[in-house]
Amino acid sequence: MTPPADQPHISALADLLDARGLNADDFIQVLDVLAKLKKKEVSNIEKEEQGKIKQNKIFVDKEFVFEKSEDCFIYRDGRTKTGNFYIRIYDANTKKVYSQSLRTKYRENALVLAQVLYREKKDKLFKGKKMVSITTGEMIDMYLKKRGEELTDIPKMGITHLYYRSLKTQLNYWMRYITFLKLDKKYIEKIPTDIGKDFGLWISNLPKERYGDRKRSAEVMNGVIGAIKKMYKEIGINEDYIAITEIPKFKKMKVSPNKAPKRDVLDEAEYLELLDYMKNKYCRETGISEKERVKRRVFALYISLNYNIGCRVSEMLNIRWCDISKNSNDTIEQQKLNRVITIHAEQSKTGKGRNIVSPIADKLARIENHYKKMGYIPKKTDYVFINLTPRGIEQNISYSHSSMDVRLKDVLEKSGMRERLEKDNRNITLYSGRHYYATARLMKGVDIYHLSLNLGTSVIYLEQTYSHLTTLMISNEITKGQGWTAVKTDDPELQIAYNAVAREAYEWCEP
């Protein structure tokens, strides 16, 4: 029998395995391992090829925008049917990629648009800024939403609802200004920074909705500018939409160093005249309902209370009956006159609670009696100045600032006092009562530190605001030894004679 043709090879392989100490099973295992390695290699090659195919499917007609740079190229997205060109920018430093449709099918247009976009976006990529741009309106919405998350009823612990409404008004001025300049559709990084320089002047020339006969104060306009600058910092800078050099440059309005009260104040005679009118005429007017009469009497007592405790308007309107108590340190006689009013932290502008002491027990008792006459018995949790409508009483709603303001204007008009005040260019508001209280207490010699506790403000503020009163308070000391001085004597007739001689000598020496 003739051996097979490959018998020599088989014999040689058997001898080789024998020499290596291996058998046929070992040989088969080696073949299996080699087969698996070969299969894996083929699989990897196939995956690489498929990846290239997939990549090529996305980046169709890829072309670099600049000859000596590979960080920017245009391409057609093979997954879309539009055929539009796209731009892709890569920054090696930040490892960020920017991609956007160029909205054109034409290569030449795509290259031009890509060069423009590259110059705009590359700088943002390098500075780590967001690639998405926002308009002024979008920035305002983002900022208000962010500040809205900080809303609280306690001042200094976030922002109050009153401050939030004021912030919306301030930012609305900027939006109106941007719209006036026809820049409302421009991205914030595209708006020239020097437009802010004329913003303050633009606001000052706007017609006012309230107190139209008075110009806006420089402090108010600077407050608006400050709110806008803070918005640009919080959203534009901190959220990486713009660089610090792209914030508008503002020019603040000049503020007078004079710290005298900015709201006009009634003098003591005018205040007493106003109270007399409300008591004897305003509250006794014929042809009004009994409910209206009660409202007028309560308002008159509101004015009287305000001028005797110096609360801010919001604090006055938020006083509840449970906030009123007697002072345990007072004598029995003092407790018949004095009351302690607790201003809670959430009601105070400074976010700090305080107690106010004043001889107002009779005024509070009269308010309560007026309510009882119309069948309303106040509960401890009710507001002292409750809105005397069925809904107001049922839901415990206090009078609003605006409704009290309307009452005051009506009283000043009917009393004839408004005409006289306008001649002196004075404007009396509800807040004037606080300044009257501070002025009257200082003129009576109340210690400025003790007064600051009652008012809920700092000693420094009182010194700056009412420093003009210091001269009036110490006039006796300042004028000591000046003018004619009467010689003191127990004889009335001789006193008159001495006074006449002293006066004549003084007047004769005057130039």
Secondary structure, 3 states (H helix, E strand, C coil): CCCCCCHHHHHHHHHHHHHCCCCHHHHHHHHHHHHHHHHHHHHHHHHHHHHHHHHHHHEEEEEECCCCCCCEEEEEECCCCCCCEEEEEEECCCCEEEEEECCCCCHHHHHHHHHHHHHHHHHHHHHCCCCCCCEHHHHHHHHHHHHHCCECCCCCCCECHHHHHHHHHHHHHHHHHHHHCCCCCCEHHHCCHHHHHHHHHHHHCCCCCCCCCCCCCHHHHHHHHHHHHHHHHHHHHCCCCCCHHHCCCCCCCCCCCCCCCCCCCCCHHHHHHHHHHHHHCHHHCCCCCHHHHHHHHHHHHHHHHHHHHCCCHHHHHCCEHHHEECCCCCCHHHHHHCEEEEECCCCCCCCCCEEEEECCHHHHHHHHHHHHHCCCCCCCCCECCECCCHHHHHHCCECCHHHHHHHHHHHHHHHCHHHHHHHCCCCCCCCHHHHHHHHHHHHCCCCHHHHHHHHCCCHHHHHHHCCHHHHHHCHHHHCCCCCCCCCCCCCHHHHHHHHHHHHHHHHHHCC
